[in-house]
């Protein structure tokens, strides 16, 4: 039964799918410079230094020494960001 449905509908579906793929490719690869600027993320300077990385390593060592197996990552990141003025 499926083979009988493929005969009249298979080729038109294949052609329509190929045309849709070509249109998608064209729209995504040949953009105007204005639309490209919308997806570019601007770089921000980081204030992380060698000392701040060392301090983070010390915090992790304290976690290991106290046998803390898990910590709230969100809380740790917020504290770290406030302490070192990182957004």
Steps between C-alpha positions, in 0.01 A plus 500: 500500500782744588666437166182595318482832689864576425448491124274807475612689814866408554664699223301823560575480874871448423505800264312723749736395780806575285363844409432575868857396589643726229291795621613440860865479391468819293338701781753390762819530297441817300396749765536874497765653729225652717348163579844354571567764766195378691658161572855615584571510873729778615803401706534627853825533689541258786637597837609148593866486593745232598436579866123458465546163330733394781238605756235293324736201508545555876123502549473171312778352714307601813194327359705184447661518845160535665368218280231717348385312195262757361444873519245737359667617179272800452582630848873444447497683164308795647743528791798473269357763264434748778839449659698547179257738324425258218164521322 
